[in-house]
Amino acid sequence: MADTPTTSDLFKAKAITDGNVHAAVDAYIADPSTSLFVMGEGYGLDLAEAVQAHKWAKATVSHPTATEHLKRAAVRTAILLARPEKR
């Protein structure tokens, strides 16, 4: 899987925009069970899996005193480090 680029790599390559990442964060915040989010040039990411796989994001979104801003930052980090699949 090391050959599969991260969302961050795709963002740097301009295959995914900041708007795509922002929309993915919004989608997760609206529904944490979102299993497929399509972004950019046909890339799909399981948002729920991406957040659950990232230890800090998982702990932050479930912490009762975490602020909305902190939760969004944690989700964004998990999404940027995830490896979307080309669809």
C-alpha positions in Angstrom: 0.0 0.0 0.0 3.0 2.3 0.2 2.5 3.0 -3.5 -1.0 4.4 -2.9 -0.8 8.1 -2.3 -2.3 9.8 0.7 -5.0 12.4 0.4 -2.2 14.9 1.3 -0.1 13.7 -1.6 -3.1 14.0 -3.9 -3.8 17.5 -2.6 -0.1 18.5 -3.3 -0.5 17.1 -6.8 -3.7 19.2 -7.2 -5.8 16.0 -7.8 -7.8 16.9 -4.7 -8.7 20.5 -3.7 -8.9 22.1 -0.3 -12.7 22.4 -1.0 -12.8 18.6 -1.4 -11.0 18.1 1.9 -13.3 20.6 3.6 -16.4 18.9 2.2 -15.1 15.5 3.4 -14.6 16.9 7.0 -18.2 18.4 6.8 -19.5 15.1 5.6 -17.9 13.2 8.5 -19.0 15.7 11.1 -22.6 15.5 9.7 -22.5 11.7 9.7 -19.6 9.8 11.3 -20.7 6.6 9.7 -20.0 7.9 6.2 -18.4 4.9 4.4 -17.8 6.4 1.0 -16.9 9.9 0.1 -15.9 10.7 -3.5 -13.6 13.6 -4.1 -11.3 15.1 -6.6 -10.6 13.3 -9.8 -12.6 10.1 -8.8 -11.0 9.2 -5.5 -13.1 7.5 -2.9 -12.4 7.4 0.8 -14.2 5.6 3.7 -14.3 8.5 6.1 -15.5 6.4 9.1 -12.6 4.0 8.6 -10.1 6.9 8.1 -11.0 8.5 11.4 -11.1 5.1 13.3 -7.7 4.2 12.0 -6.1 7.4 13.3 -5.6 7.1 17.0 -5.7 10.8 17.8 -8.7 11.5 15.6 -10.6 8.6 17.0 -10.0 9.7 20.6 -10.7 13.4 19.9 -14.0 12.9 18.1 -15.3 10.7 20.9 -14.1 12.9 23.8 -17.0 14.7 25.4 -15.1 18.0 26.1 -13.4 18.3 22.7 -14.4 21.5 20.9 -15.9 21.5 17.5 -12.7 23.2 16.1 -10.5 20.4 17.6 -12.7 17.7 16.3 -12.6 19.2 12.8 -8.8 19.5 13.0 -8.5 15.8 14.0 -10.8 14.6 11.3 -9.0 16.7 8.7 -5.7 15.2 9.8 -7.1 11.7 9.6 -8.4 12.4 6.1 -5.1 13.9 4.9 -3.2 10.9 6.1 -5.6 8.3 4.7 -5.1 6.6 1.3 -8.2 7.1 -1.0 -8.8 4.6 -3.7 -9.0 5.6 -7.4 -12.6 4.9 -8.6 
